[in-house]
Amino acid sequence: DKRRLLEELFSPAAILTVNTLWLPDGSTETKVVISRRDARRIPISIKTIKDLAKSLMNISLRVEFEGPPAYKTVRG
């Protein structure tokens, strides 16, 4: 199952959603949305994950981050 393998690639970061995007040229991309708070927890680079997804599942990934940053700067 595609989602399960993607969860393994991004682990321990949690995937919020996985969607298929149909592009005007007829190709598709798989969009993965990760919580911005989990971005630091991804153990390998996004490029490496995209390369693995392409070679293992023949899918093109688009990775987006959602939500507030992992930390806030407090000014006082």
Secondary structure, 3 states (H helix, E strand, C coil): CHHHHHHHHHCCCCEEEEEEEECCCCCEEEEEEEEHHHHHHCCCCHHHHHHHHHHHHCCCEEEEEECCCCCCCCCC
